[in-house]
C-alpha cells in the first residue's frame, strides 16, 4: 500500500498600521503577487492564505484586481482565506470585548469581500493564552495555527505533532494545529528534494498524518535575498509546486479546514501561555536574553533533550522591559473603556475603528527587528488611540477641564492627569515629576512619544561583528538564503560609537544638575555626571486643581567639594489654551536649604524637554528654529542666551514654541538608538531632546527660578485614518543614507524563522 500524507500550508501576510504605501507596494511585487501567480499556474496546490486587515484594506484600494484573483481562487476551492483580528492585534493584550470585536470585524470584512466567513483564525505572533478559545469560538472560528513550541511545553512528543488537537475554555472547543518545525525550517530554505523527502519519511499507510507549515508569506520573496531564491534564478517556489503536483498520488495539499472535515484530532491538549521560542528570548531583559539564547542554541545544536523545556519570558513581559510599551498598552485599555461607554452609532463606530487600529501588535513588542523602536509605527498607533479617546470624551463632554490623581500606568502609584480641550497631560510624580505624556487632541499627535536608549542583546552581535571584522553572508553553502538570525549587515559606519544608554526614563520638564563645564556632547551621549536627585526622585503634591499641579521635593545636590547639600524644589505645571492652541506653563524653583556656612552649589541646571515630531532622516517637513535659523528637526544645535525656540512639522500642522522668562543656553540633540532591521544595523531616530541650561550658583537660602512655556499651535484638525502617511516622509522611498533614518517595515511580520 502507498504511504500517504497531507500538507497544510498557511501563509500569513501582514503590513502594520502606519507603514508606508511604497513599502507595501514593494512587498506586494516581491512576495504577494508572485505567490498568487504561482498558485494560478498550479491549480492542484491548495493552501490557506491570511491577509491582515491593514493589508487587505490596502489591496482593495490599491490592487483591486488582485482581490478579484483571490476571490477566483477561493471560489474554486484552491485557497482558504483565514481570519483573525482585523488590525492584527495580540489578542491576549485586549479586553475580551475587543478580542471578539476584532475577530468579528475580520470575519465580516472577509464575508463582504469574498462571500464567505472564515473558519480559521491567525494569531498574531502566535501569542497564546489558555482563555483564548472563548473569544475565538464566540466570534465564529473553529481553528488556529500555533507554534511547535506550544506543544512541546504541553509535553506533546515531536512525532505526535502531525495532526490536529482540540482544546477548550469555558466550554468553547477549538481545534489547534501545530506548525511543524522541520517543515517550517525547510520551506523555502532547504532543497525541494529535501522537503519532499522529509514529507515522504513521515507518511503512513493509513494516510492519517498532516504536516502543517504556518509562517510569514513575506519570507517568500520579501526577506533579504529571498526573491532571487524563491522567484528569480532559484525558482524555488515554482520547483516546489511542480514537485507537489508530481507527488499528488501520495502527497495531498489542503487547507486546515478540509482536514477537520474528515479526520479526528490526535487528542486533547491544554497549552500553557507562550509564543514561539524566539519571542520568549526577546521578552527577557537584555543580559538574560543573551544568556538564554546561547543556552537554547547550544542545547539544540547538541541535540540535548532539555532543549524542549527551555522557555523564556511570556509576551506580557514586554510591558516590563519597555516602559513605553506599557504606557501604550495602558492608554489602549483606558481608551477601550471610553469607547465602550459611548452610545451606539456612527461616532462610536469611528472611535472603535481608531481603537482597533491602535491595538495593532507591531509596536507592543520588540524582537530582532523593528517593534517599539520604529517611530512611525509607534506614533501611528498612538495617533489612532488619541483620536478614539478624543471622540469618546467629546461625546460625553467630560474630562475636558480636569485635574486628577489616577494610576495611569497601573504600577500601583498614582500619576497626575491634566486635561483640556486641546491636550492630555500625564505627570509622573514618582520619576522626577516629569511629563510622561503630552497628547495634542486636534492633531491626534503624541508629542512625548520618545524612546529611552537601552541595551539590547543584539548589540553584542554588533560588537562582535565589528570587532572581528566579519563579512556578512547572505547564503548557505548550498545556495539557499542563510538564516535571518545569522546575517549581520551594517548600514552605517561607526555605530559602536552610538551605543549609548540612558540611566533614566525620558520625560519632559525633568530637572538635571550637571557639573560646571559639562560639554553639550557629554549631555547628549548620556555620559554627563548627575549631581542631584531631582531628575529621578519622587515628588509629592502640594496642591492640585483642575488645570494646575504644584509638586515639591526635598532633595540633595552634590557640591564641588563632594558634599551633598539639601535643597527644596518646587514645580508648578499648568495647562492652558483651547483646542488649537494648547500650552503648558512650567514654573521651577530650587532653594539651597543648607545651614548658614554650608558649601555653595556651583553647577549647571538643565531642564530637559523631549519631543517627537517625526523628524528622522532629516525629514524636510520637520524643523527646528533657533535664533531665527531653521534646520532639520533631528539636527544638533547649541545656542547661547536664547529665550525662544521653535519646532514643528508642517505636514502634521503642528508648531511648538518654547519660551523662557529669561535667556538661557539651549543644547538640542536627537535621541538615536542603534537598532536592527532587515537591511542591517542602523541609527533610528526616537525624538529630540532640548536641554535649557544655565549656571546654578546658590548659597544657603538663595533660590533659582525659571519659567518655561510650551505653546503648541495646531493649524487644522487631523484625521489619522486618512493622514497616516502625513508628517513623516513623501510617498517615494527616502534617502536611506542619512543619519537618523528610521528603516520602514519591509516585511509583514517579524522574521523570526530560520
N, C-alpha and C positions, 0 to 999 in steps of 0.2 A: 504494500500500500504506500502511496506517495505521502511523504511527510509534508504537512501544510502549516501555514502560519498567516496571520493578518498583520497589517501595518496601519496604524492610525497616525497620520501626520497632522499636527495642528500648528499653524503658523500665526504668530501674534505680531500684528503691525500697529505701531503707535507713534504719534507725534504729540509732544507736550503742548499744553496751553501756553501761549506766548512764544512759540518757536517761529522762526522766520519763514515766510512763504517760499523764498528761493531755496531754503534748505530742504523743505518738504518736497519741492519740485525735483531737486537733485536726487533725493532718496526714491521718489516715485520712478524716475527714469532708470535708476540703477538697481532697484530691487522689486518694487511693487508691480510695475508694468511687465518686466521680463518674466516674472513668475506666472502671471495670468496668461501671457502669450504661450509659455511652455505648457500650461495646463490645456490650453486650446489645441495645441498640437498633439496632445496625448490624452484623448478623452477617456482612456481606460484608467488613468491615475486619478484617484478620488481622495480629497483632503478636506480638512476643516480650516477655515480662514477667519481670523479675528481682526477687525479694524476698529480701533478705539474711536470714541465719539468725535474728538477734535480732528482726527484724520478723516473719518467718514464725512464730516461736515465740509472739510476742505475738498475732498474728492467730488462731492455732489456739486460744489460750486465751480471748482477749477478744472475738473476732469470728468464731466458728466457721462461721457462715452465709456469711460472705464467702469462706472457704476452699472451701466447697461450691460456691459460684458460680464460683470459679476452676476447680475440677475439672470443672464442666459445660462451661465454655468450652474447656478443654483437651481434653475428650473429643470435642467436635465439631470439633476441629482449628482453632479460631479463634485460640487463643493457644498459643505455645510457652513453656514455663516454663524459664527459664535458671538454670543453676547457678553455681558459683564457690566461693570459700572460705566455709565456713559462717558464721563470725563476721566476714566481710568484712575479712580481713587484706590488707595489701600483700604479695603472695606473695614478692616479691623480698627482703623483710626476714626471711624464715623459713628455717630449715634445711629441706633437701629433704624429710625425713620429715614435717615439719609441713605443708609445702605440699601433699603428697599426702594427708595425713590430713584437712586442712580441706576439700579438694576432694571426697574420697570421702564425708566426713560429709554434705556438702550433697547429693551425689547419692543417698545412702542415705535422707536425710530426704525428698527430693522423691519418690523412688520409694515410700516408705512412705505418704506423704500423697496422692499423685496417681496412683500406679500405674505410673509410667514414669520411667526415668532420663534426666537432661538430656544433651543433646549439646553445648550451648554453655555457655561459662563467662564470667561478667562479671569483669573485672579491676578491683579496687578502685583508683580514681583513675587508671585506665589506666596504671599504672606497669609498664613493660615492661623486661625484661632478656632478652638473646638465649637464655638457657638455660631459659626458662620452658616451651617446648614439651615438654620432658622430663617435667615434673611434670604438666602438663595432660593430655597424651596417656596417661601412665601411669595417671592417675585416671579415664580413660574419656571424655575430652572431645575433640570434633572441631574446635571453632572458638571464636574470641573476637572481640570488637569492640575496636579500638584507635582512637587519635586520628588525625586527618589529619596532625598534626604529626609523628607517627612516619614516615609515608610520605614527607613532604617531606624529612625528614632522610635517607631512603634513596633520594632522587633520583627519586621517582615523580612524574611530571607530574600536575597537577591533573585533567586530562581522563581520566587513566587510573585514577582512584580509584573509578570506577563499576563495581564488581565485587568479586571476592574474589581473594586471593593465597594461596599456600602458603609456609610457612617451615618450618624443621626444626632440630632439635638432637639430636645423638647418635642419629640415625636415626628420631626421632619426628617425624612430619609433622603440622602443624597448619594449618588454614585461618584466615586473618585477614581481617576486614572493617575498612574504614576509615570512621569516621563523617564524612560529607562536610560540610565547613564551611558551605557555602551553605545546606544543609538545616537544619543544627543552629542556625544563627543565625536562620533564618526561622521555625522551628517552636518555639513557637507565637507568635512575636512579630511577624512580618510579616502583612500581609493574606493571607487564604486564597487569593485570586486570584493573589497574587504567588507563593505556594508552588506552586500548581498550574501556573502559567505557567513557573516555574523547572524543574519536572519535565518539562513538555512540551518545553522548549527542549533538554533533554538526552536526549530519547527518540530511538530509531533505528528504522529499518525492520526491522532484524533482531531487535529486542527483546532485545538481549544486554546491556543495562545494568541495573545495580541501584543505586539510591540508598539508602545506609544512613544512618540517623539514630539514634544511640545516646546517650542522655543521661538525666539525672535525672528520674524521674517526678514529683518534688515541684515541679518548675517548672510543672506543670500544676495550679496552684491553691494551693500552699503557700508559694511565694516571695512576697515583698511585692507586693501589688496584682494578683497573677496570678489570684486566684479570680474577681474581677469580670470580668477579661478572658477567662478560659477557660470559666467556668461561669455567671457572673452575667449582667449586661447584655450583655457582649460575645459570649457564647456561641461562643467561637472553636472549641472542640473539636467541638461539635455541627455547626457550619457546615463545618468541615474534613472531618469524617467524611461528611457529606452530599455534599460535593464529590467525595470519593473514590468514593462509591457511584455518582455520576453519571458518573464518568470510568472506570468499570470496564472499558470496552471497549478502552482503551489503557493504563490505569494499574492494575497489579496489586499488591495488598499481600500480602506473605508474610513469614513468619518466616525468619531466615537459614538454618535447616536445610533448608527447602524449596528454597532457591536452590542449595545444594550438591548436591542430588539430580540436577538436570537441566542444570547449567551448569558448564562448565570454568572454572578460575581464569584470571584475566588473565595471571598469570605467577608466578614465584618472587620472593620478596623476603627480604632479611635486614635487619631493623630494628635500629637502634642503641638503646642504653639511653636511656630518656626517658619523658616523660609528656606531658600537654597543655602548651601554651606557658606558661600562667599558673603552673603548678606549678614550671617551671624558673625563673621570675621570683621566686617566693616562697622558693625554696630558696637564693637568693643572700643575702649579707649585706645589711642594710637599705639602705645607701648605694648599693651596686652594683645591687640590685634596683630601686631608684628610677630610676637612670640607664638600666638595661636596659629597663625598662618604657616609659620615654619614647621611647627609640630604636626599640623594636619598634613602638609605636603610630604613631610618625611615619612609619616606613617603610611600614607598611600603608596609612596614610592617603594617602600619596603614590604608592602602587602601585609602590614600588621593588622590583626583583627580589630584592634581598638579604634582604628580609623573611623569605623561606622558609628562610634559612640561620641566622637569629638564634636562638640557643638559650641558655637559662640553665644553671643547675646541675642535676645529677641529683638524684633524690629522696633518695638516701642522704645528701646534704649537710645535710639537716635534723639529722642526728646531729652535725654540726659546728656548725651555727648555734645549737643549743639543747643545752646540757649536760644538761638534764632529759630530753630525748628520748633522748639517747644512754644515759643511766642506765636508762631504762625498757627500751630495746632490749636492752642487755646483761644486765639482770636477766631478761628474757624468754628470752634464749639459754641462760643458766645454768639456768633453771628447766626448759627443754626437755630439757636433758641429764639432769637429775634424774628427770624423769618418764619419759624413755626407758629409764632404768635400772631402773624398777620392774618387779616381776613382773606378768604379765598377770592381770587380774581386775577386779572391780568397783571396787576402790580406785584402781587405775590409770586406769580409765575416767573416774572422777570427777575425778581430778587432770588428765587430759588435757583434759576439758571446761573446767576452770578455766584451764588454759594457753591453750587456743584462744581463750577469751573475752578473756584478757589480750593477745591479739595483734590485737584489733580495731583497725583502722587509724586511727581518728579522733584519738587523742592522740599519734600518731607523726609528726605534721607540723603545719604551721600555714600557713594561706593568708589569704585576705581575711577570713574569719571563723573563729572557734572554734579547733579543734585543741587543741594542748597547753595553751592558755590557759584552756580550760574545766575548772575544777577537778573538777566532778562526773565527767566522763569520765576524767580523769587518775587520780583516786582509784579509780574503778570498775575500770579496767584493772589498776592495781597491786594492788588487793584480791584480784582473781582470781589474779594471779601469786603473791601471798603464800600464798593458800590452796593452790594447786598445790604450791608448794615445801614447805609445811608437811606435806602428806600424804606427799610423797616422802621427806622427811627422817625423819619419824616411822616410816615403814615399815621403814627400814633401821637406825633408832636410832643414827645417826651424826651428827656435826656439832652436837649439842645443847649441848655444853660445849666450845667450841673457839675458839682464837685463832690466827690465821694471817696470813701475808702472801700476797696474791694480787692479780693485776691485774684488778680487778672490772670496770672500765670500758674495758678494752682500749686504754689510751692509752700502753702501754709502761712504766708506772710502777706499782709495787705499792701497794695500799691495805691497811690493817689491817682484818680482819674479826673481830668478836667476836660469837659466837652463844651462845644459851642456850635453854632450853626455851620461853621466852616471847618471845624477841626476836631480831632480826638487826640488827647494828650495823656500819656501814662508816665508817671514819675516813680522810679524805682528807689524807694527810700533806703532799702537795705544795702544797696550797692552804690554808694556815693551820691545818692539823691539826684541822679541824672535822669534825663528824659529818655525813656526806652521806646516810646512810640509817638510819632507826630504824623498823623494822617490828615491829608487835605481832602475834605469831602467832595467838593465840587470837581476837583481834578482827579479824584479817585487815585491818589498817589501817596505812597508811604515814604515820606521824607527821611525817616530814621532807619530804613531797611538796609543798614550796612552790616558787614560781617567782621567778626574778630579773626585775626590771624592765629591759626592753631597748628600744632604739629600733626602731621598725618603719616600713617605707616608708609605710604608710597614715597614720602620724602627720602626715606632711607634708600629706596630703589634709585632715586635720582642721584643721591650722594655716591652710592656705589658705582653707578654708571659713569658719572663724571670723573670720579677718582681713577677708575680703571681705564677710562678712555675707550669704553666699549663702542662698537659699531652695531647699530640695530640691524636685525634681520627680519624680513617680512615673510619668510617661507621656511618650511622644514626641508630636510634633505630630500624628501620625496616630491617637493614642488608645491605641496598644499600650503595655504597660509599658516603661519605659526600661531600658536595660542595668543590671544589678545593680551593675556597676562604676561607673556614673555617679550613682547615687542616694546622696546624702550626708545621713544623718539623725543627729541628735544627741539622745540620750535624756535627758541631764543637762546642766545649766548648769555653766560653769566648768571644763570638762575640761582646758583648756590648762594650768591651774594644777596638774594632776595628772600632767603628762608629766614624770615623774621617772625617772631611770635609776640603776641600781646599778653601781658600779665593781668589784664582786666577786661571786662566786657565793654564794648564800645557803646557809650551813651553820649548824650549831648548835655552841655551845661556842667560837666564834671570839672571840679577844681583840682588842678595838679600843681604841685610845688616842686620846682626843679632847681638844681644848683645854679648859682650865678655863673655865667659863662657857658652854659649849655648851648650847643650848636643846634640849629634847626634840623640838621641831618640826624643827630642823635635822637631827637624827639620823634622824628618821623620813623626811624628804624626801630624804635622801641628799646633803645639801649640807655636812654637817659635815666639817671637815678631819681627815684621818687623820695622826696624828703618828708612828705606829710602823709597823713592817713585820711585826708578829706576825700580823695578820689575813690577809695574803696570802702570806707567805713559806713556804718549805718547812721542815718539821720532820723530825728524824731520830729513829729509835727508840733508846732507851736500854735498854729491856727489853720482852719480850713473853711473856706467859703465857696460859693458857687463857682467862681472862676479864679480862685486865688488860694494858694497854699504857702504857708511860711513854715520852713523846716530849719532846725538848728542841730548843731553837732559840737560837742566838746572834744576837741582833738589835740593833736600834737604835731609840731614841726621841728625838725632837727636843725640846729644852728650850725654855723661853720665850724665851731669847736666840737661838734658831735654831741651837743647837749640837747635832748628833746625838751622843748618848752610848750606849755599849754596854750591853746588858742580856743576862742569861741567863734564859731562860724554860723552865719545865717544866710539862707537863700529864700527869696520870695519869687515864686513863679506865678505869673498871671496871664490868662488867655484873654485876648481882645479881638475885636473886629467881627465882621459878618461872614457871609458865605464865600464871597470872592476876595476878601481881604483879611483873612485870619492872621493873628500875630501872637507872639509870645514875648512877654517882658520878663527879664530875669535880673533881679537885684541881688548882688552878692556882697558879703561883708565878712572880713576876718579881723578879729581883735586879738592882740597879744595879751594873753591872760596871765602871764607870769608875774611873779612878785617883783617889786622895785629892786633894781640891781641885777636881775637875771639877764642872761645873754640876749642880745638883739637878734632878730631874724634878718638875714641878708640872703635873699634867694630870688628866684623868678616865680611869679604866679602865672599859670597858664590855664585859661578856660577853654576846654575842648568842645567843639561842636562838629559832629559828624553827619554828613548829608549824602543821600542817594538821589542823584538826578540823571542816572543812566548816561554818565559821561565817559564810559570806557572807550578805548580805541580812538581817542581824540574825536569823539562824536561831534560833528560840526554844529549840531543843534544845541549842544550843552556848553555852557561858557562860565567863566569867572570874570569879574570886573574888579580890579584892584587899582586904585589911583587913576581911574579912567582908562586903564589899559585892559582890553578884553583878550582873554586867551581861552584855550580849551579847558573844560572843567576838570580834567584829570592832570592838569599841569602842576608843577611845583612852583609856588610863589612865596617870596619873602619880601615883606614891606615894612618900613619903619614909620611909626607915628601916623596911623590912619584911624579914622573914626567911622568909615563906611566901606562895606564890601558888598558886592553884588554877585549873584549866581542865578542861573536859570537854564531852562530847556525850552526852546521856542516851540517845539512840536508838542510838548506837554502843556504849553501855555502857562508855565509856572515860572515865577521870578521870586527869589528870596533875597531881601535886602537886610544886611546886618549893620546896625549902628550901635555905637557906644557913646556914653556920656562924656568921655574924654579920649584923646588919642592913645592908641596902643600899637604895639607891633603885631603883625599878623604873619604866621607861618602856616602855609597851606600845602598839603601833600596828599596824593592819592593813597588809599588803602588798597594794597595789592596782595593777593595770595598766589602762591605757586601751586597750581592745580594741574590735573591731568585731563586730557581729552583724547578722543580717538586719533587726533592728529599729533598728539605729543604733549609734553610738559610745556607750560606757558604761564605768563603772568595774567591774572584775571583781576579786573578792576572791581572793587567791592564798595566803593564810595570814596568821598573825600573828607579829610579832617582838617578843620581850621583851628589853630591854637591862637588865642588872643593873649598876648604876652606883655607883661610889664614888670619892672623890679618890685619886689616885696621887701621893703625895709621898715621894720617895725621894732620900736622899743616897747617895754611893758606899758600897757594902757593905750597904745596907739592902734589905729584901725585903718584898714584898707577897704575901699568900696569900688564897685564897678556896676554900671547898669548896661545891660545888653538888650536890644530889641531886635527880634527876628520877625520881620514883616513879610508875609507871603502874599503874593498877588496872583490870582487865577484869572486869566483873560477870558476864558469861556468854559462852560460846563463840558466835562469829558464823559464819554460813554465807552468804557473799556471793551465792551463786546465788539464794538466797531473799530476802536482805535488801538487795538493791541500792539500793532507794529509801530505806532507813533511814539516819538520821543526816544527811539533807540538808534535806528540807522535807516538808511534808504533801503528800498526793497532789493537793490542789487547787492551782490556779495561785497563785504567791506574789504579794505586793505588789511590783510592779516599780519602784515609786518610791523604794525605799530605797537609800541609797548602799551600794555594795559588792555589790549584787545581781549574780549571775552569770547571764547570759542562757542559758537552756536551748537545746539544738539543736532548732529547729523543723522543719528540713528534713533529709532523709536524707543528703545529700552536700554537698560544698562547691559553692555556687552560682557555678561558675567559667565559666559560659557567658553570652554576651550575651543 
